[in-house]
Amino acid sequence: MLNTIATQIKKHFRAPEVSAHCDGPCGVYDPASARIYAEAVLSMTKKILDLNPSVGDHATANTLSRYIAIKEEQAQKTKEELLILWTDYFKPVHLEKYPDLHNTFWKAAKLCSACKVEVSLDQATELLATVEKIHTMFWSSKNRDIAWVKAS
């Protein structure tokens, strides 16, 4: 019965067709949030490596688990922010100026995944460096020279 009612409502009150160039056509993009998240990944990785889990006390175990959770969450957020820039902001015309654009973003996404599952200072450092490269490409595509400034 509910299906019949829903069908009748759809028939009599048709919704107009709409379209947009992306999920939310706001036009506001900035790699700054990816930088902040990537910095947190690096910071948490350093903190994890500085801990001594062989102490075996509950406080160290608790701190370690918190650092790991934060590192994984921040790596995922970095990935999400980068994928939005890659898929929503950058267009085919940008490939002419940045022929390594796709490879750079693919590498960054892979580094985010690696940083989630491993504790590697090299990978966390490389992730931040790759985000810096994306920062440079992004602002250059807007003909702006925006300094790379880290919070830490």
HELIX and SHEET records of a PDB file:
HELIX    1   1 LEU A    2  HIS A   12  1                                  11    
HELIX    2   2 ALA A   32  ASP A   50  1                                  19    
HELIX    3   3 PRO A   53  VAL A   55  5                                   3    
HELIX    4   4 HIS A   58  ILE A   84  1                                  27    
HELIX    5   5 LEU A   85  TYR A   89  3                                   5    
HELIX    6   6 PRO A   92  LYS A   97  1                                   6    
HELIX    7   7 LEU A  101  VAL A  117  1                                  17    
HELIX    8   8 LEU A  121  SER A  141  1                                  21    
END                                                                             
